[in-house]
Amino acid sequence: MSRGRPWSADDAARLRRLVAAGETDGAIAEAMGRHPDMIRRQRRAAGLAPGQSRAATVMMMRVNRRRLGRKVAGKYEPESP
């Protein structure tokens, strides 16, 4: 059974650049022609934090602001069990 092409030093350098640019594992996998699980494994082995697109970061900031606003204004009610 073939295990795919080996991971090279150039691949590792490209992975570091793409993660630093904020690319997601899926986008990196597409760009490098690899499976997202391989990208995730190599990223973790290199000690790199996951990348996140700028759009996803902005969306999460908005969601967190809304949650915080509700808590501060007293409008936030936790879900009952």
LUMNU-935431 format. One record per residue: residue number from 1; residue in three letters; y, x, z of N, C-alpha, C, O, CB in turn. Coordinates in nm, 3 decimals. Atoms other than C-alpha are relative to their C-alpha. Glycine has a CB too. Example, Ala and Ser with C-alpha at 12.3 -4.5 7.8 and 13.67 -1.06 7.14 Angstrom:
// LUMNU-935431
<r num="1" residu="ALA" n_py="-0.119" n_px="0.089" n_pz="0.000" ca_py="-0.450" ca_px="1.230" ca_pz="0.780" c_py="0.120" c_px="0.090" c_pz="0.000" o_py="0.118" o_px="0.194" o_pz="0.066" cb_py="0.003" cb_px="-0.099" cb_pz="0.125"/>
<r num="2" residu="SER" n_py="-0.119" n_px="-0.082" n_pz="-0.006" ca_py="-0.106" ca_px="1.367" ca_pz="0.714" c_py="0.109" c_px="-0.077" c_pz="0.073" o_py="0.220" o_px="-0.026" o_pz="0.090" cb_py="0.046" cb_px="0.041" cb_pz="-0.142"/>
END
This chain:
// LUMNU-935431
<r num="1" residu="MET" n_py="-0.118" n_px="0.084" n_pz="0.000" ca_py="0.000" ca_px="0.000" ca_pz="0.000" c_py="0.124" c_px="0.088" c_pz="0.000" o_py="0.135" o_px="0.181" o_pz="0.080" cb_py="0.000" cb_px="-0.095" cb_pz="0.122"/>
<r num="2" residu="SER" n_py="-0.122" n_px="-0.078" n_pz="0.012" ca_py="0.338" ca_px="0.138" ca_pz="-0.100" c_py="0.097" c_px="-0.034" c_pz="0.112" o_py="0.111" o_px="-0.150" o_pz="0.150" cb_py="0.066" cb_px="-0.023" cb_pz="-0.137"/>
<r num="3" residu="ARG" n_py="-0.095" n_px="0.021" n_pz="-0.109" ca_py="0.595" ca_px="0.182" ca_pz="0.174" c_py="0.144" c_px="0.010" c_pz="-0.048" o_py="0.235" o_px="0.022" o_pz="0.035" cb_py="-0.025" cb_px="0.100" cb_pz="0.112"/>
<r num="4" residu="GLY" n_py="-0.135" n_px="-0.010" n_pz="0.053" ca_py="0.898" ca_px="0.199" ca_pz="-0.056" c_py="0.046" c_px="0.144" c_pz="-0.009" o_py="-0.028" o_px="0.237" o_pz="0.023" cb_py="0.095" cb_px="-0.079" cb_pz="0.086"/>
<r num="5" residu="ARG" n_py="-0.050" n_px="-0.137" n_pz="0.014" ca_py="1.117" ca_px="0.497" ca_pz="-0.123" c_py="0.046" c_px="0.054" c_pz="0.136" o_py="0.093" o_px="-0.022" o_pz="0.221" cb_py="0.116" cb_px="0.006" cb_pz="-0.103"/>
<r num="6" residu="PRO" n_py="-0.037" n_px="-0.059" n_pz="-0.129" ca_py="1.186" ca_px="0.739" ca_pz="0.162" c_py="0.151" c_px="-0.007" c_pz="0.025" o_py="0.230" o_px="-0.017" o_pz="-0.068" cb_py="-0.047" cb_px="0.145" cb_pz="0.007"/>
<r num="7" residu="TRP" n_py="-0.140" n_px="0.005" n_pz="-0.043" ca_py="1.513" ca_px="0.734" ca_pz="0.356" c_py="0.056" c_px="0.141" c_pz="-0.009" o_py="0.003" o_px="0.233" o_pz="0.053" cb_py="0.013" cb_px="-0.058" cb_pz="0.145"/>
<r num="8" residu="SER" n_py="-0.056" n_px="-0.134" n_pz="0.020" ca_py="1.732" ca_px="1.028" ca_pz="0.251" c_py="0.125" c_px="0.019" c_pz="0.085" o_py="0.177" o_px="-0.075" o_pz="0.145" cb_py="0.033" cb_px="0.023" cb_pz="-0.149"/>
<r num="9" residu="ALA" n_py="-0.124" n_px="-0.031" n_pz="-0.072" ca_py="2.029" ca_px="1.203" ca_pz="0.413" c_py="0.118" c_px="-0.072" c_pz="-0.065" o_py="0.210" o_px="-0.116" o_pz="0.004" cb_py="0.024" cb_px="0.153" cb_pz="0.003"/>
<r num="10" residu="ASP" n_py="-0.107" n_px="0.073" n_pz="0.069" ca_py="2.251" ca_px="1.046" ca_pz="0.145" c_py="0.000" c_px="-0.148" c_pz="0.039" o_py="0.105" o_px="-0.209" o_pz="0.054" cb_py="-0.015" cb_px="0.014" cb_pz="-0.153"/>
<r num="11" residu="ASP" n_py="0.011" n_px="0.140" n_pz="-0.043" ca_py="2.119" ca_px="0.701" ca_pz="0.242" c_py="0.059" c_px="-0.017" c_pz="0.140" o_py="0.130" o_px="-0.113" o_pz="0.167" cb_py="-0.148" cb_px="-0.047" cb_pz="-0.003"/>
<r num="12" residu="ALA" n_py="-0.051" n_px="0.007" n_pz="-0.137" ca_py="2.198" ca_px="0.771" ca_pz="0.608" c_py="0.152" c_px="0.010" c_pz="0.002" o_py="0.218" o_px="-0.062" o_pz="0.077" cb_py="-0.062" cb_px="0.111" cb_pz="0.086"/>
<r num="13" residu="ALA" n_py="-0.146" n_px="-0.015" n_pz="0.006" ca_py="2.552" ca_px="0.884" ca_pz="0.522" c_py="0.065" c_px="-0.126" c_pz="-0.056" o_py="0.170" o_px="-0.170" o_pz="-0.008" cb_py="0.039" cb_px="0.122" cb_pz="-0.085"/>
<r num="14" residu="ARG" n_py="-0.054" n_px="0.123" n_pz="0.059" ca_py="2.609" ca_px="0.578" ca_pz="0.305" c_py="-0.007" c_px="-0.115" c_pz="0.101" o_py="0.086" o_px="-0.196" o_pz="0.109" cb_py="-0.077" cb_px="-0.038" cb_pz="-0.129"/>
<r num="15" residu="LEU" n_py="0.014" n_px="0.101" n_pz="-0.103" ca_py="2.479" ca_px="0.354" ca_pz="0.585" c_py="0.112" c_px="0.013" c_pz="0.103" o_py="0.173" o_px="-0.087" o_pz="0.141" cb_py="-0.137" cb_px="0.012" cb_pz="0.069"/>
<r num="16" residu="ARG" n_py="-0.108" n_px="-0.021" n_pz="-0.099" ca_py="2.727" ca_px="0.511" ca_pz="0.831" c_py="0.135" c_px="-0.043" c_pz="-0.056" o_py="0.215" o_px="-0.105" o_pz="0.015" cb_py="0.006" cb_px="0.148" cb_pz="0.042"/>
<r num="17" residu="ARG" n_py="-0.128" n_px="0.039" n_pz="0.061" ca_py="3.016" ca_px="0.460" ca_pz="0.587" c_py="0.012" c_px="-0.151" c_pz="-0.010" o_py="0.118" o_px="-0.206" o_pz="0.019" cb_py="0.014" cb_px="0.062" cb_pz="-0.139"/>
<r num="18" residu="LEU" n_py="-0.006" n_px="0.145" n_pz="0.017" ca_py="2.927" ca_px="0.096" ca_pz="0.519" c_py="0.013" c_px="-0.071" c_pz="0.135" o_py="0.084" o_px="-0.171" o_pz="0.145" cb_py="-0.124" cb_px="-0.049" cb_pz="-0.073"/>
<r num="19" residu="VAL" n_py="-0.012" n_px="0.059" n_pz="-0.134" ca_py="2.884" ca_px="0.016" ca_pz="0.890" c_py="0.142" c_px="0.020" c_pz="0.052" o_py="0.200" o_px="-0.072" o_pz="0.109" cb_py="-0.104" cb_px="0.063" cb_pz="0.098"/>
<r num="20" residu="ALA" n_py="-0.137" n_px="-0.028" n_pz="-0.044" ca_py="3.219" ca_px="0.184" ca_pz="0.965" c_py="0.101" c_px="-0.088" c_pz="-0.072" o_py="0.207" o_px="-0.120" o_pz="-0.018" cb_py="0.034" cb_px="0.147" cb_pz="-0.023"/>
<r num="21" residu="ALA" n_py="-0.088" n_px="0.088" n_pz="0.076" ca_py="3.375" ca_px="-0.032" ca_pz="0.693" c_py="-0.011" c_px="-0.145" c_pz="0.045" o_py="0.064" o_px="-0.231" o_pz="-0.002" cb_py="-0.031" cb_px="0.012" cb_pz="-0.149"/>
<r num="22" residu="GLY" n_py="0.013" n_px="0.134" n_pz="-0.053" ca_py="3.257" ca_px="-0.340" ca_pz="0.882" c_py="-0.095" c_px="-0.090" c_pz="-0.079" o_py="-0.094" o_px="-0.212" o_pz="-0.061" cb_py="0.132" cb_px="-0.063" cb_pz="0.005"/>
<r num="23" residu="GLU" n_py="0.094" n_px="0.081" n_pz="0.080" ca_py="2.987" ca_px="-0.452" ca_pz="0.637" c_py="-0.115" c_px="-0.049" c_pz="0.088" o_py="-0.155" o_px="0.018" o_pz="0.184" cb_py="-0.056" cb_px="0.083" cb_pz="-0.119"/>
<r num="24" residu="THR" n_py="0.113" n_px="0.055" n_pz="-0.073" ca_py="2.706" ca_px="-0.672" ca_pz="0.764" c_py="-0.129" c_px="0.065" c_pz="-0.050" o_py="-0.132" o_px="0.128" o_pz="-0.156" cb_py="-0.006" cb_px="-0.155" cb_pz="-0.017"/>
<r num="25" residu="ASP" n_py="0.129" n_px="-0.056" n_pz="0.040" ca_py="2.340" ca_px="-0.567" ca_pz="0.751" c_py="-0.045" c_px="-0.057" c_pz="-0.134" o_py="-0.099" o_px="0.016" o_pz="-0.217" cb_py="-0.108" cb_px="-0.028" cb_pz="0.107"/>
<r num="26" residu="GLY" n_py="0.038" n_px="0.062" n_pz="0.126" ca_py="2.280" ca_px="-0.815" ca_pz="0.468" c_py="0.075" c_px="0.057" c_pz="-0.118" o_py="0.017" o_px="0.083" o_pz="-0.223" cb_py="0.022" cb_px="-0.148" cb_pz="0.008"/>
<r num="27" residu="ALA" n_py="-0.082" n_px="-0.056" n_pz="0.108" ca_py="2.567" ca_px="-0.682" ca_pz="0.258" c_py="-0.039" c_px="0.145" c_pz="-0.028" o_py="-0.043" o_px="0.188" o_pz="-0.143" cb_py="0.150" cb_px="-0.008" cb_pz="0.035"/>
<r num="28" residu="ILE" n_py="0.043" n_px="-0.139" n_pz="0.016" ca_py="2.455" ca_px="-0.324" ca_pz="0.320" c_py="-0.134" c_px="0.005" c_pz="-0.074" o_py="-0.154" o_px="0.088" o_pz="-0.162" cb_py="-0.010" cb_px="0.071" cb_pz="0.137"/>
<r num="29" residu="ALA" n_py="0.131" n_px="0.005" n_pz="0.065" ca_py="2.100" ca_px="-0.414" ca_pz="0.219" c_py="0.014" c_px="-0.027" c_pz="-0.149" o_py="-0.054" o_px="0.035" o_pz="-0.231" cb_py="-0.089" cb_px="-0.107" cb_pz="0.066"/>
<r num="30" residu="GLU" n_py="-0.024" n_px="0.030" n_pz="0.141" ca_py="2.226" ca_px="-0.563" ca_pz="-0.107" c_py="0.055" c_px="0.122" c_pz="-0.073" o_py="0.009" o_px="0.156" o_pz="-0.182" cb_py="0.097" cb_px="-0.119" cb_pz="-0.015"/>
<r num="31" residu="ALA" n_py="-0.065" n_px="-0.115" n_pz="0.062" ca_py="2.444" ca_px="-0.262" ca_pz="-0.181" c_py="-0.096" c_px="0.118" c_pz="-0.018" o_py="-0.087" o_px="0.192" o_pz="-0.116" cb_py="0.120" cb_px="0.043" cb_pz="0.083"/>
<r num="32" residu="MET" n_py="0.090" n_px="-0.114" n_pz="0.005" ca_py="2.166" ca_px="-0.014" ca_pz="-0.109" c_py="-0.135" c_px="-0.034" c_pz="-0.064" o_py="-0.218" o_px="0.055" o_pz="-0.084" cb_py="-0.022" cb_px="0.053" cb_pz="0.138"/>
<r num="33" residu="GLY" n_py="0.127" n_px="0.039" n_pz="0.060" ca_py="1.881" ca_px="-0.213" ca_pz="-0.265" c_py="-0.118" c_px="0.012" c_pz="0.095" o_py="-0.228" o_px="0.051" o_pz="0.055" cb_py="-0.026" cb_px="0.082" cb_pz="-0.122"/>
<r num="34" residu="ARG" n_py="0.103" n_px="-0.010" n_pz="-0.104" ca_py="1.685" ca_px="-0.223" ca_pz="0.060" c_py="-0.013" c_px="-0.135" c_pz="0.071" o_py="0.070" o_px="-0.224" o_pz="0.052" cb_py="0.035" cb_px="0.114" cb_pz="0.102"/>
<r num="35" residu="HIS" n_py="0.022" n_px="0.122" n_pz="-0.077" ca_py="1.547" ca_px="-0.492" ca_pz="0.289" c_py="0.090" c_px="0.004" c_pz="0.124" o_py="0.107" o_px="0.110" o_pz="0.184" cb_py="-0.151" cb_px="-0.014" cb_pz="0.041"/>
<r num="36" residu="PRO" n_py="-0.087" n_px="0.002" n_pz="-0.118" ca_py="1.782" ca_px="-0.606" ca_pz="0.570" c_py="-0.066" c_px="0.051" c_pz="0.127" o_py="0.001" o_px="0.112" o_pz="0.211" cb_py="0.049" cb_px="-0.140" cb_pz="0.023"/>
<r num="37" residu="ASP" n_py="0.068" n_px="-0.051" n_pz="-0.119" ca_py="1.517" ca_px="-0.526" ca_pz="0.832" c_py="0.001" c_px="0.153" c_pz="0.004" o_py="0.013" o_px="0.212" o_pz="0.111" cb_py="-0.144" cb_px="-0.051" cb_pz="0.004"/>
<r num="38" residu="MET" n_py="-0.004" n_px="-0.146" n_pz="0.006" ca_py="1.509" ca_px="-0.163" ca_pz="0.714" c_py="0.139" c_px="0.050" c_pz="0.037" o_py="0.154" o_px="0.149" o_pz="0.109" cb_py="-0.040" cb_px="0.050" cb_pz="-0.142"/>
<r num="39" residu="ILE" n_py="-0.138" n_px="-0.037" n_pz="-0.033" ca_py="1.887" ca_px="-0.144" ca_pz="0.735" c_py="0.021" c_px="-0.012" c_pz="0.150" o_py="0.078" o_px="0.078" o_pz="0.212" cb_py="0.102" cb_px="-0.088" cb_pz="-0.077"/>
<r num="40" residu="ARG" n_py="-0.015" n_px="0.024" n_pz="-0.144" ca_py="1.879" ca_px="-0.290" ca_pz="1.087" c_py="-0.072" c_px="0.108" c_pz="0.079" o_py="-0.018" o_px="0.161" o_pz="0.176" cb_py="-0.054" cb_px="-0.140" cb_pz="0.039"/>
<r num="41" residu="ARG" n_py="0.079" n_px="-0.104" n_pz="-0.069" ca_py="1.607" ca_px="-0.045" ca_pz="1.194" c_py="0.069" c_px="0.135" c_pz="-0.005" o_py="0.080" o_px="0.204" o_pz="0.096" cb_py="-0.139" cb_px="0.010" cb_pz="-0.061"/>
<r num="42" residu="GLN" n_py="-0.065" n_px="-0.130" n_pz="0.017" ca_py="1.787" ca_px="0.258" ca_pz="1.053" c_py="0.134" c_px="0.005" c_pz="0.075" o_py="0.170" o_px="0.108" o_pz="0.132" cb_py="0.022" cb_px="0.030" cb_pz="-0.149"/>
<r num="43" residu="ARG" n_py="-0.129" n_px="0.006" n_pz="-0.070" ca_py="2.122" ca_px="0.145" ca_pz="1.198" c_py="-0.022" c_px="0.019" c_pz="0.150" o_py="0.049" o_px="0.096" o_pz="0.215" cb_py="0.071" cb_px="-0.135" cb_pz="-0.027"/>
<r num="44" residu="ARG" n_py="0.031" n_px="-0.013" n_pz="-0.143" ca_py="1.970" ca_px="0.108" ca_pz="1.545" c_py="-0.046" c_px="0.141" c_pz="0.035" o_py="-0.007" o_px="0.196" o_pz="0.138" cb_py="-0.107" cb_px="-0.102" cb_pz="0.041"/>
<r num="45" residu="ALA" n_py="0.049" n_px="-0.136" n_pz="-0.024" ca_py="1.792" ca_px="0.443" ca_pz="1.517" c_py="0.114" c_px="0.101" c_pz="0.000" o_py="0.110" o_px="0.201" o_pz="0.072" cb_py="-0.104" cb_px="0.039" cb_pz="-0.106"/>
<r num="46" residu="ALA" n_py="-0.116" n_px="-0.090" n_pz="0.007" ca_py="2.125" ca_px="0.607" ca_pz="1.430" c_py="0.101" c_px="-0.029" c_pz="0.112" o_py="0.199" o_px="0.044" o_pz="0.128" cb_py="0.068" cb_px="-0.013" cb_pz="-0.135"/>
<r num="47" residu="GLY" n_py="-0.090" n_px="0.035" n_pz="-0.110" ca_py="2.291" ca_px="0.437" ca_pz="1.730" c_py="0.130" c_px="-0.064" c_pz="-0.047" o_py="0.232" o_px="-0.052" o_pz="0.020" cb_py="0.032" cb_px="0.122" cb_pz="0.079"/>
<r num="48" residu="LEU" n_py="-0.120" n_px="0.064" n_pz="0.055" ca_py="2.536" ca_px="0.240" ca_pz="1.515" c_py="0.004" c_px="-0.147" c_pz="0.040" o_py="-0.098" o_px="-0.216" o_pz="0.037" cb_py="0.005" cb_px="0.013" cb_pz="-0.153"/>
<r num="49" residu="ALA" n_py="-0.017" n_px="0.142" n_pz="-0.032" ca_py="2.675" ca_px="-0.096" ca_pz="1.624" c_py="-0.003" c_px="-0.081" c_pz="-0.128" o_py="0.035" o_px="-0.030" o_pz="-0.234" cb_py="0.133" cb_px="-0.024" cb_pz="0.078"/>
<r num="50" residu="PRO" n_py="0.005" n_px="0.080" n_pz="0.123" ca_py="2.623" ca_px="-0.383" ca_pz="1.380" c_py="0.138" c_px="-0.023" c_pz="-0.058" o_py="0.236" o_px="-0.041" o_pz="0.014" cb_py="-0.067" cb_px="-0.133" cb_pz="0.027"/>
<r num="51" residu="GLY" n_py="-0.126" n_px="0.029" n_pz="0.068" ca_py="2.892" ca_px="-0.434" ca_pz="1.123" c_py="0.023" c_px="-0.149" c_pz="-0.006" o_py="-0.070" o_px="-0.228" o_pz="0.006" cb_py="0.000" cb_px="0.060" cb_pz="-0.139"/>
<r num="52" residu="GLN" n_py="-0.035" n_px="0.141" n_pz="0.012" ca_py="3.072" ca_px="-0.763" ca_pz="1.086" c_py="0.117" c_px="-0.009" c_pz="-0.094" o_py="0.213" o_px="0.067" o_pz="-0.083" cb_py="0.032" cb_px="-0.064" cb_pz="0.138"/>
<r num="53" residu="SER" n_py="-0.108" n_px="0.014" n_pz="0.097" ca_py="3.290" ca_px="-0.880" ca_pz="0.802" c_py="0.128" c_px="-0.043" c_pz="0.069" o_py="0.124" o_px="-0.101" o_pz="0.178" cb_py="-0.039" cb_px="-0.100" cb_pz="-0.109"/>
<r num="54" residu="ARG" n_py="-0.130" n_px="0.038" n_pz="-0.055" ca_py="3.659" ca_px="-0.934" ca_pz="0.865" c_py="0.009" c_px="-0.152" c_pz="0.014" o_py="0.064" o_px="-0.202" o_pz="0.113" cb_py="0.115" cb_px="0.052" cb_pz="-0.090"/>
<r num="55" residu="ALA" n_py="-0.004" n_px="0.146" n_pz="-0.006" ca_py="3.619" ca_px="-1.306" ca_pz="0.789" c_py="-0.078" c_px="-0.051" c_pz="0.121" o_py="-0.033" o_px="-0.144" o_pz="0.188" cb_py="-0.056" cb_px="-0.060" cb_pz="-0.129"/>
<r num="56" residu="ALA" n_py="0.080" n_px="0.042" n_pz="-0.115" ca_py="3.345" ca_px="-1.340" ca_pz="1.052" c_py="0.072" c_px="0.034" c_pz="0.130" o_py="0.067" o_px="-0.045" o_pz="0.225" cb_py="-0.139" cb_px="0.066" cb_pz="-0.003"/>
<r num="57" residu="THR" n_py="-0.075" n_px="-0.039" n_pz="-0.119" ca_py="3.557" ca_px="-1.153" ca_pz="1.307" c_py="0.113" c_px="-0.098" c_pz="0.028" o_py="0.132" o_px="-0.141" o_pz="0.142" cb_py="0.056" cb_px="0.142" cb_pz="-0.015"/>
<r num="58" residu="VAL" n_py="-0.111" n_px="0.094" n_pz="-0.014" ca_py="3.856" ca_px="-1.381" ca_pz="1.246" c_py="-0.051" c_px="-0.136" c_pz="0.045" o_py="0.008" o_px="-0.199" o_pz="0.132" cb_py="0.078" cb_px="-0.013" cb_pz="-0.131"/>
<r num="59" residu="MET" n_py="0.057" n_px="0.128" n_pz="-0.037" ca_py="3.637" ca_px="-1.691" ca_pz="1.268" c_py="-0.041" c_px="-0.001" c_pz="0.147" o_py="-0.014" o_px="-0.098" o_pz="0.218" cb_py="-0.120" cb_px="-0.033" cb_pz="-0.090"/>
<r num="60" residu="MET" n_py="0.042" n_px="-0.007" n_pz="-0.140" ca_py="3.489" ca_px="-1.579" ca_pz="1.602" c_py="0.120" c_px="0.005" c_pz="0.094" o_py="0.116" o_px="-0.051" o_pz="0.204" cb_py="-0.088" cb_px="0.122" cb_pz="0.023"/>
<r num="61" residu="MET" n_py="-0.120" n_px="-0.004" n_pz="-0.082" ca_py="3.837" ca_px="-1.504" ca_pz="1.737" c_py="0.058" c_px="-0.141" c_pz="0.014" o_py="0.101" o_px="-0.180" o_pz="0.123" cb_py="0.106" cb_px="0.095" cb_pz="-0.061"/>
<r num="62" residu="ARG" n_py="-0.050" n_px="0.137" n_pz="-0.005" ca_py="3.947" ca_px="-1.859" ca_pz="1.648" c_py="-0.084" c_px="-0.087" c_pz="0.092" o_py="-0.030" o_px="-0.163" o_pz="0.173" cb_py="0.004" cb_px="-0.061" cb_pz="-0.140"/>
<r num="63" residu="VAL" n_py="0.089" n_px="0.079" n_pz="-0.085" ca_py="3.642" ca_px="-2.013" ca_pz="1.813" c_py="0.022" c_px="0.035" c_pz="0.146" o_py="0.030" o_px="-0.054" o_pz="0.230" cb_py="-0.147" cb_px="0.024" cb_pz="-0.039"/>
<r num="64" residu="ASN" n_py="-0.020" n_px="-0.043" n_pz="-0.139" ca_py="3.694" ca_px="-1.807" ca_pz="2.128" c_py="0.136" c_px="-0.045" c_pz="0.054" o_py="0.146" o_px="-0.082" o_pz="0.171" cb_py="-0.012" cb_px="0.151" cb_pz="0.010"/>
<r num="65" residu="ARG" n_py="-0.131" n_px="0.048" n_pz="-0.043" ca_py="4.064" ca_px="-1.898" ca_pz="2.140" c_py="-0.005" c_px="-0.148" c_pz="0.035" o_py="0.053" o_px="-0.192" o_pz="0.134" cb_py="0.104" cb_px="0.026" cb_pz="-0.108"/>
<r num="66" residu="ARG" n_py="0.011" n_px="0.144" n_pz="-0.027" ca_py="3.979" ca_px="-2.268" ca_pz="2.119" c_py="-0.073" c_px="-0.024" c_pz="0.131" o_py="-0.031" o_px="-0.108" o_pz="0.211" cb_py="-0.074" cb_px="-0.071" cb_pz="-0.114"/>
<r num="67" residu="ARG" n_py="0.076" n_px="0.016" n_pz="-0.126" ca_py="3.722" ca_px="-2.236" ca_pz="2.398" c_py="0.087" c_px="0.037" c_pz="0.119" o_py="0.089" o_px="-0.036" o_pz="0.218" cb_py="-0.127" cb_px="0.087" cb_pz="-0.002"/>
<r num="68" residu="LEU" n_py="-0.085" n_px="-0.045" n_pz="-0.109" ca_py="3.964" ca_px="-2.044" ca_pz="2.618" c_py="0.111" c_px="-0.101" c_pz="0.024" o_py="0.142" o_px="-0.133" o_pz="0.139" cb_py="0.059" cb_px="0.139" cb_pz="-0.031"/>
<r num="69" residu="GLY" n_py="-0.106" n_px="0.099" n_pz="-0.012" ca_py="4.242" ca_px="-2.295" ca_pz="2.548" c_py="-0.046" c_px="-0.125" c_pz="0.072" o_py="0.028" o_px="-0.180" o_pz="0.154" cb_py="0.054" cb_px="-0.036" cb_pz="-0.136"/>
<r num="70" residu="ARG" n_py="0.053" n_px="0.120" n_pz="-0.066" ca_py="4.024" ca_px="-2.586" ca_pz="2.656" c_py="-0.024" c_px="0.026" c_pz="0.148" o_py="0.004" o_px="-0.061" o_pz="0.231" cb_py="-0.129" cb_px="-0.045" cb_pz="-0.066"/>
<r num="71" residu="LYS" n_py="0.027" n_px="-0.032" n_pz="-0.140" ca_py="3.922" ca_px="-2.411" ca_pz="2.977" c_py="0.130" c_px="0.008" c_pz="0.078" o_py="0.138" o_px="-0.043" o_pz="0.190" cb_py="-0.077" cb_px="0.131" cb_pz="0.012"/>
<r num="72" residu="VAL" n_py="-0.128" n_px="-0.019" n_pz="-0.069" ca_py="4.281" ca_px="-2.321" ca_pz="3.067" c_py="0.071" c_px="-0.134" c_pz="0.017" o_py="0.131" o_px="-0.160" o_pz="0.121" cb_py="0.089" cb_px="0.100" cb_pz="-0.077"/>
<r num="73" residu="ALA" n_py="-0.070" n_px="0.129" n_pz="-0.004" ca_py="4.417" ca_px="-2.667" ca_pz="2.986" c_py="-0.076" c_px="-0.104" c_pz="0.082" o_py="-0.025" o_px="-0.215" o_pz="0.101" cb_py="0.022" cb_px="-0.051" cb_pz="-0.141"/>
<r num="74" residu="GLY" n_py="0.077" n_px="0.095" n_pz="-0.078" ca_py="4.146" ca_px="-2.834" ca_pz="3.193" c_py="-0.075" c_px="-0.100" c_pz="-0.086" o_py="-0.129" o_px="-0.198" o_pz="-0.034" cb_py="0.089" cb_px="-0.072" cb_pz="0.095"/>
<r num="75" residu="LYS" n_py="0.065" n_px="0.092" n_pz="0.092" ca_py="4.002" ca_px="-3.004" ca_pz="2.888" c_py="-0.148" c_px="0.034" c_pz="-0.019" o_py="-0.224" o_px="-0.045" o_pz="-0.076" cb_py="0.071" cb_px="0.000" cb_pz="-0.134"/>
<r num="76" residu="TYR" n_py="0.137" n_px="-0.045" n_pz="0.022" ca_py="3.679" ca_px="-2.809" ca_pz="2.894" c_py="-0.091" c_px="-0.062" c_pz="0.104" o_py="-0.068" o_px="-0.048" o_pz="0.224" cb_py="-0.009" cb_px="0.153" cb_pz="0.006"/>
<r num="77" residu="GLU" n_py="0.099" n_px="0.058" n_pz="-0.091" ca_py="3.388" ca_px="-2.998" ca_pz="3.043" c_py="-0.136" c_px="0.053" c_pz="-0.041" o_py="-0.182" o_px="0.029" o_pz="-0.153" cb_py="0.004" cb_px="-0.157" cb_pz="-0.002"/>
<r num="78" residu="PRO" n_py="0.133" n_px="-0.052" n_pz="0.034" ca_py="3.053" ca_px="-2.822" ca_pz="3.058" c_py="-0.097" c_px="-0.116" c_pz="-0.026" o_py="-0.085" o_px="-0.224" o_pz="0.031" cb_py="-0.053" cb_px="0.091" cb_pz="0.114"/>
<r num="79" residu="GLU" n_py="0.101" n_px="0.102" n_pz="0.030" ca_py="2.761" ca_px="-3.012" ca_pz="2.914" c_py="-0.087" c_px="-0.024" c_pz="0.122" o_py="-0.126" o_px="0.071" o_pz="0.190" cb_py="-0.087" cb_px="0.042" cb_pz="-0.121"/>
<r num="80" residu="SER" n_py="0.088" n_px="0.029" n_pz="-0.113" ca_py="2.557" ca_px="-3.192" ca_pz="3.177" c_py="-0.146" c_px="0.014" c_pz="-0.042" o_py="-0.183" o_px="-0.017" o_pz="-0.155" cb_py="0.027" cb_px="-0.142" cb_pz="0.054"/>
<r num="81" residu="PRO" n_py="0.142" n_px="-0.024" n_pz="0.033" ca_py="2.187" ca_px="-3.107" ca_pz="3.195" c_py="-0.078" c_px="-0.126" c_pz="-0.026" o_py="-0.197" o_px="-0.120" o_pz="-0.054" cb_py="-0.066" cb_px="0.075" cb_pz="0.110"/>
END
